[in-house]
Amino acid sequence: RRIAVGRVVSGTVAPGHGVLILPGNRLAQVVGFAGNEGSRASATIGETASVELEAGAVVERGDILCSPDAPPKITAVFDADVRWLGRGTLSTGSAITALIGAREVPARVASIHHVLDASGAHRPASAVHEGDVARITVRCDATVAVDDAKTLAATGRFLLVEDGEIAGAGVIDASGYPDQRRTRPASGDVVPVLHQISALQRGARTGHKG
């Protein structure tokens, strides 16, 4: 059996529902609820549930189960408005860990767009100091499943971790970046390969025709 335990942040989940497991881009079927939840008919927003998936389903810590019809975006880069609480400064190239839901992903600050000053105005900055609110771009070492915070706050927030300690919090805006899930096949494991030689060239090299 494969059991996924978590909190429902949007919609409803029930036996018979098909779900998309992200960021791995795998489809699975919900067969019921596990343990003493076996008799429940569904779980809805705000409820914690132990969802039993069909045999063979692969689910890992930090994965998101969602409707295939309205999935979060898959991306390795996003913009964010963050409040930095770390003891040092945050600058372009700074290594951090992004804690998005239950998934921890190594990441770096790709750029700093501006810092919000006391008057509420944006000012250019090359570094973010303790207590600053700033607009930055985060580039993760692996793809993550996120929503824009204005669309679904629960999956549009994240924490910044430095040296094992919470060093900031932010809200995500991935609207300016493509959904990488839509450019990958349903298996999530196979990628297209562009052949660099034509059929005629291949035949000339191998001596085969047709």
N, C-alpha and C positions, 0 to 999 in steps of 0.2 A: 504493500500500500504506500501511496505517497500522500502525505498530509501537509497542508500549508496552514499555518496559524498566523492570524493577523487581525487587524481592525478594518472594517469596511468604511471607506471614506467617501464613497459615492455609489449610488444605485443599490442593487440587491443581488445577492448570490443565492442560488438554489440548486438542488439536484437536477441534472439534465442540462444545465447551462454550459455552453462552450466558453472557455476562457483563453485568453492569450497571455502567455507567461513572458514577461519582459525583464531585462533587456535581451534575453536569449531568443525571443521571437518564435516561441514554440506554442502550438495549440494543444489543448487538453480538454477533457470533459469532467465536469463535477459529478461525482456519483453519490455524494451524500455528505453528512457531517460525522466526525469521528467522536469516539468516547461517549460520554454522557450527553452529547449533543445529538445523538443519532436520531432522535425523534423530531427534531425541529424541521420545519418546512423551508425556512429561508433565514437569511441574515441580512440586515439592512444597515444604513448609515449609523455609525457610532458604536455598533456592536462588534465584539470580538468573536471570531469563529474559527473552528478547526475544520477546514475544508478537506474532504477526501477526494483525491483525483483518481482518474482511471489508471489501471496498471500500466507501467511503462512511462508515465509522465515524469519529467525531470524538472525539479524545482529546487532552487538553491537559496541560501540565506540572503535576504535583501531583494529577492525577486518581487515583482508586482504582478498580481493577477487582475486582469481587466477584461472588459468586453472587447471582442475583436472589432466591433463596430465603432468604438470611440476610444482608441488607445492613447496613452500619453505619447509624447514625442521621444524618439531615440536619438541621442546626440552625445558627442564627447565635448562639446563646447557650448557655452551659454553666457549671456550677460546676467549680472546680478547687482542688486542694490544691497550692500552689506554694511553692518556696523562692526567695526574691528575692535576687539577687546584684548588683543594680544599685548604682551609686554614690549615686544619690539615693533618695528615698522613693517608694513606690508608694501612690497614694491614689485615692479614687473619682474617676473622670473621666480618670485618667492614660491617655495614648495609648501603645500598645505595638504591636508586630507579633507575631502568633501564628504560629509556624512549626510546622505540623502535617504530619508527613511531609515531603514536598517542596513543600508549598503554603504560601506566605506570605500572610497576610491581615491588613490593618490592623484593629486592635481597640482597645477601651477597657475599663478596669476599671469595671464597672457598680456593684459594691458590694463591700465588705469585710465578711465575716461575723465572723471572729475571727482571732486570732493564737495560735499554740501557744507557751506559755511553757516555761521550763526544766524545770518539774515535769511537763509533759505536759498541763497544764490549758488550757482555752480561755479567752481573755480578750478582751473587746470591744476593738476598735482602729479608729482612723480613718485610720491609715497603716501601711504595711509597710516596715520598715527593712532595710538590708542584713543578710543572714543569717537573717532571720525566715522561719518557715514559717507560711503563712496560708491560710485558706479564702476564696476570692474568686469573684465571678461575672464572667465575661468575655463581652462582647458584640462580635461580629465585624461588620465592614462587609459581609460576604457569607456565604452559607451554606457550611458545611464538612461533610465526612463524618467522623464520629468514632464510636468505641466507648467505652463505659465502661471505664476501665482495669482494673477487676476482672473484666471479661468477656474483653477481649483487650488485653493491655498494649501490644502493638506499635502499635496504632492508637488507644490511649487516653492516649498521652503527647504532650507538646508542649513547645516552648521559647518563652521570652519574649525578644523582641529589642528593644533600645532603642538608637537612634542607630547601627544597623548592627552592634551587638555583642550576644552572648548575655548576657542579664541575669537569667536565671532558668529554671527548669524546673518542670513541673507534670504532674499526673495528672488526667484528666478524669472528671467525674461528670455526665453529661447525663440521668440517670434522671428528673429532675424536669421535663423539657421535652419537648414533643411532637415526634414525627418529622415534619418538614415534607415529607419525601418522600411520606408517605402521604396528604397533603392536596393533592398536585399530580398532574395527569394524567401518563400515561406519557411523553408527548412532552417534558415538562420545559420547554416553551416557551409553552404555552397556559394561561391562568388563567381561572377562571370569572368572569363578570361578572353582577352582580345588576341587572336592569333596574328602574328606579325608577318606571315607569308601567305600568299594566295594559293589556291588549289593548283594552278598551273606551275607555280614555282615549286610547290611540294613534289609534283609529278616529275619535274625536271631533275630534282635532286635525288629522288628515289628510283627513277626509271619506270615508275608506274603510270598508267594512263587511265583516264576515266575517274 
